[in-house]
Amino acid sequence: MRIVSCLLRMIALATLLALQPGAAAAQSADEAFTRLGADSFSDTNRAIELLIANAHPQAAPIIEALAAGRLLAGGGAVVIKTTDGKFLDARTGAALPAESPGLAPVRLNNGVRRNIQAALGGLGLLNPDAGKRIAAAEAVFKSRDVALLPVLEGAIAKETDARAKAALRQAQAAILVAKPDAPPFDRIAAIDVLRERGDQDALATLRSLPADSSPALKEAQSRAVSAIEGKLAVWRAGQNLWYGLSLGSVLLLAAIGLAITFGVMGVINMAHGEMVMLGAYTTFIVQEIIRTRFPGLFDYSLLIAVPLAFMVAGLVGIAIERGVIRFLYGRPLETLLATWGISLILQQAVRTAFGPTNREVGAPNFMSGAFEIGQLAITWNRLWIIVFAGLVFAALLAILKLTPIGLQMRAVTQNRRMASAMGIRTGRVDALTFGLGSGVAGLAGVALSQIDNVSPNLGQSYIIDSFMVVVFGGVGNLWGTLISAMTLGVANKLLEPYAGAVLGKIALLVFIILFIQKRPRGLFALKGRAVEA
């Protein structure tokens, strides 16, 4: 281990020399290429040192190729084999017409591999790309390799990019905090740097401070740990709030169609979850067709699936209303049992057609990945679902406020008998309303296909929550549904860290039961058929 440590320090010192203008190495770069062809582990280690000490322009490609087993040597030639099968002269980087005979990969052992990793870390700190310098500094921060401390000091002195300089200082601080022979003043300053970073990695580094540290160092550590824990608590609350808004948007999409159906018609539709499922399977079918026939359109698959899912779920909803529900108005228990039976039929039909296993629905590129705001991690798919839920909500408001069918739906909701007396065909309004609510559930299926398993049981996961949202917000009131969905979503995620997922849901259910005892018509009461009765 002492030999490896010495090699690491030699590599680091050689890298530091490369940082200084006009630094001259004791031996020429030609010796490095000679040693690479010597088929000796010690010669290979020495060649790595010489390449760095001479600041050879091909040092990084050579060492990367060596690490990947793509550096070939033999007959005095050293060649880099690229990932696409081409060959380059290691000395100049120039392309070669073909592989020279007698070449063989330069052999590695564990000691050489360790030295390669140290060398790549040092070279990364010198990379012209600021992003790669930051990535290299992060790697050093986690490894806390004392041998790279001189490299960091030189890199910090030459760094001009503010973000890269901060990353380099943080990596230096992580090493100094754990270095017992470092000057106390430097270690206290390093603790301040880690406190400014303020993330979990900085907290773990501070907690690794040796127990026998000086009282001044321990006091600085205690203050920094308290400050970071307070900051992280705020970020955790923000993260839970984001999760709550994300869950609220999902509940809104699942429940808003039910709010329309229940509000206008007073029908307890237990098959509403299956409309969500049909929307998800419509998305799956669209993606399968695009994958096999039009692969270039995959990123547009969800945009294509949105109107189709609305149509499929909406037409099935109209068929259910015209074929079954219209004969059961005024008989809520029979309606509940009938729609529950329909839900079982739809589940079995989908299970027969597609099988019982989960189906894969891919995410387009614009919905893949995540980004961070401070310590807040935000996934693109959840963000787009929130945007989509907002657009669906706005579209429904526009339909209800600005279209003739919306006016008729509101009239039937407020006073069905008077609306019928004024010439409104209430049966037609019922069918269109049920179709609209089912179509919106199909849109929810498109969104949920990106964050949940597409299976015949998909809708059952959301039907109870949807009824909770509708009842809590006020039957038939869209604004009440929005506020209810967001309130329950945020409350659920804020309770989870303390009570757990199951107890959190139970607590919310108990709260809603008690709330309904005081306000039977929900947050925002709306006059409708149920009240007239």
PyMOL commands that set and color helices and strands:
alter all, ss='L'
color gray80, all
select helices_A, chain A and resi 2-19+29-36+41-53+59-68+110-124+130-143+146-158+162-177+184-197+200-207+215-265+272-293+295-323+325-327+332-354+365-367+380-402+404-414+416-421+426-448+460-473+478-499+501-518+529-532
alter helices_A, ss='H'
color red, helices_A
select strands_A, chain A and resi 71-74+77-81+87-89+104-105+370-373+376-379
alter strands_A, ss='S'
color yellow, strands_A
deselect
rebuild
show_as cartoon
